[in-house]
Amino acid sequence: MRFSLHQLRVFAAVARLLSYTRAAEELHLTQPAVFTQVKQLEESLGQPLLERLGKQLFLTDAGRETLATAHETLNALERLEMRLADLQGLKRGRLRLAIVTTAESLIPRLLGAFCQQYPGIDATLTVANRETLLSRLADNIDDLVVLGAPPEHIDVVATAFADNPLVVVARHDHPLANSRAIALTRIAEESLILREAGSGTRLAAERLFAEHGLEPRVRLELGSNEAVKQAVAGGLGLTLLSAHTLALEGESGLLRVLDVEGLPLLRQWYVAYLRGKHLSVVAEAFLDFLLAGQRR
């Protein structure tokens, strides 16, 4: 019986997501490569681990037993890696970080500065929507997770480390672009382009309008900040986004932050991990790095 740790990791991802395609996306592999790894593991074990009924994948009894063993093995290796990293301090180590898409204009720069300070650190950065991020957080896949609001139904340690202001954004030549002290009621009358339901930005926008008794006119729902910005630049409407998503736009860009009464809405970025989780020395160092930036 011969199989590799890589095959176990691939199988564990497929078993958790019940999808070869989604596992391939998460692991940054091709779908055929993921399928091949699982088939080779099944051949080594001599039993099918997954079965397809219609369009849905299911674990077989052998698959469930293998998954339990895979978790035990991979968790033991993770603990070993953390102990070895602790012994070596910050000379070497690995950091697995996951962030919501809205934070991709902020965190990579901070991570780059951290890795320059500690060049022996290998970092993996996963960018995902809030729903996927919460699933990864619950499954304890990453060392640390960065998101716009702590989860309500997962027991985590969540610490605010930076401001995350929400602003209204328009195309530069929109009729409201040069107006001052625009009422939120006026914004609610405009066609709005918002992130998908369930995203942190969408939740904050909905809460803002609800607190003022307003029902916004949502024209489009899009799954990424870049798509939202492109739609606004195309003149399809206004949006509410984190100011961090505009960091590279510059004053001469196609987009303009509107002067709206009561805005920007000041929120916070949070770094989170499961309560009771033992952080590696690398994860603790990056957490300290983020909090030190808040104190500066």
N, C-alpha and C positions, 0 to 999 in steps of 0.2 A: 504494500500500500504506500504509494508515493504521491504526495501533493505538496504544493508550496504555500507559503504565507500569503503570497499575492493572490493565489486562487481563493483562499479563505476570505481575504478582504473583498474581493470582487463578489463572491457568493453572498457575503453578509450584506453588501450594498443592494444586490438584486433582491434578496429575501426581505430586506426592510422596505424597499420601495415597490416590490412586486412589479418591476418593470426593467427590462434590459435597457431600454432607451434612456430612462431617467437615471439609472445607475451609471450608464456610459457618460452622461452629461456631468454627473457629480464627480466621477473619477477621472474625467478628462481623457476618456478612451473612446474608441469607436464602438458602435453597437456590436459588430461582428467579433471584435476582440473580447468583449465582455461575454458574449454567448460562448465563444470558444473556451474561455477560462472555466466557465461553469460546466461545460460538457466534459472537459478534461478532468475536472474534479469528480464528476459523476462516474466517469470511467475508472478512475483510481479507486473509488469507494465501491464500485460495482452495483450501485443503486441509483435510481433517479431521485433527485432532490427537489425538483419542481415539476409541476404538471400544469398544462394549459387546458382550461375548460372554457370554450368559447373564446373570448378575448381577454380573459382574466387568468393571471398566474396564481397558483396556490402551492404552498409547501407540502411535500409529502411527509409521512412520518419520519422517514430517514432525513429529510430536509430539516425538520424541526430539531432533531437530535444533533445534526451537524451544525446548525446555526447556534445552538446552545454551546457546543464545544468551541465553535469559532469565536464566540463572544468571550469565553473564558480565556482562550489562548491569546487573542488580540489584546484583551484588557491586561493580562499578565505581562505581555511584551511592552505595553504602554507604561505600566508601573515600573518595569525594568528601565526603560528609556528615561523616565523621570528621575529615577534614583541615580542613574549614571550621569544625567545632566546636572543633578544636584551636586554630585561629587566633583564635577569639572567646573562648577560655577557657571559663569557666562562666557567661558572660552568657546564652548560648543553647546549646541542644543537645537531644539526645534520648537517653533511656535505655529500653532494652527489657529488661525483667526477667521471668523465669519462675520460679515457685515451686511446690513440691508443696503439695497441699491442706492438709496439717497445718500449714504455715507461714503460712496466711492469717490467723491470729490474732496473728502477730508482725510480719511484714514490712510490711504496709500502714501500720502506725503508724510504723515506721522510715522508710519511703519518704516518708510525709507530712512528717516532720520534715526530711528531706533537701530536699524540694521547697520547704519554707518557707525553708530556708537559701539555696536557689538558685532563686528564683521564675521564672527564665527557662527552666528545664528542663521539657521535656515528657516525661512518663513513661508507658510502657505496661506494664501488669502482667498476665501470663497465669498463671492458676492451673490446674494439671493434676495427674493422678495420676503416679506415678513412671515408669511405662512411657512415657507420652506425653512426659514431661519429658526422659527419656533420648534419645528420638528427636529432640526439638528440639535437645538439646545436641549430638548427633552431627551434625546438619544445620547447626549454627552459625547458628541462627535468632535467638537472643537475645544480648544483650551479656553478661549474667550469669545464672546459674541457681542457685537456692537449694534444697537438698535435705538429707535427713537422713543420708545416707551416700554417699561418693563412688562413682561407677560402677567396676566391676571391669574392664570390657572396652572402655572409651573412654579415650584418653590425654588427661587433663585436668589443669589446675592447680586443686586444691581446697584451700581454707583454712577451718579452723574459726573461727567468729566468735562463737558464743553457745552456752550450755548448752541441751540439749533433753531434759529429764527425762521418763522414761516412768513412768506411775503406773497403779495399778489403781483403777477408778472404779465406784461402785455407786449405785443409787438411795438417796436419803437415809434411807429407812426399811428398808433391807435388814438382815437379822439380823446381818451383820458390820459394819454402819456404825459402831458404837461400840466395836468390839473393838480390842485393841492387839497389836502384834507378831504379826500373822497369818502363819502359815506359808504358803509358796508352794504346798505340797502341798494345802492347804485351798482355795486359789484354783483349782487345777487340777481340783478336784472339782465346781466350780460350772459352770453353763452360761455359756459365753462368747460375746460378740458382738465379732467382730474385723473389721478392714479386709480388703479383698479380697487374695487371694494375690498376692505380688509387690510390695505397697506397703511402704514403708520401715518403717512402724509394725508391720505384720504380720511382716516379717522379724525385727525386733528381739524381738517377743513370742515367736515360734517359737524363736529362738535362746536366749532366757531359759529357757524351759521345757526345751529339749533339754539345756542345760548342767546342769540339775538332774535329768535322767533322767525327766522328767514328760511325759505326753501329755495336753494339755488337751482339754476337751469343748467343741468349737466348735459352737454352736447356730445362729449366723447369720453370714454374711459380707456386708458392706455396702460400698458404693463411696464413701462420704463420711463425714467425721467427724461432721457434723451428723446424718446418718441413724443412726450408731452411738449418739450421745448420746440421740437421741430413743427408740431402742429400749431403752436402759438406763433412761431415765426412765419408760418404759412397763412396767418390771418384768420384762423378758425375760431379764435376766442381767447379768453383769459385763463389763467391757471393760478393755483396756490402751490408753491413749492418751497422747500428749504432754501434759504439764501446760499447755502453751501453749494448747491447744484449750479449756481451761476458764477462760481469763483473764477472760471476761466473765460467768461463771456466778455469782460471788460466793459468800459463805459461806452465804447463805440460799436457794440454788438447790435444784433437785430432785436434783442429783448430789453425791456425796460421795467424796473421795479416801480410800481405805482405807489404814490403817497396816499395811503388809505388810513382813515381814522382808526386808532386802536391797534394798528400794526406797525412794525412786525410783531407777530405773536411769539413771545419768547418761550421756547421749549428747551429741553436738554437732550444731549446725547448720553446714553447709558452704556456701560460695559458690564456684561453679566456672565455668570456661570452658575451651575447647579449648586444649591446649598449642600455643604458636606463634601464637595469635590476638593481633592488635594491638588492645588496648583503647583506646577513645576516651578523651579527657580526662574526659568525664562518667562513663563506666564506672569509670575509675580513681578518680575522686573518691568515687563511691558505695562502691566497695570499701574505700577508706580510711575512709570514714564508718562502715561496719560494723565494721572492725577497731578503730577508735578506741573504739567502744562496748564492745568486749571489754576494752580496756585501762583503761576508766574504772572 
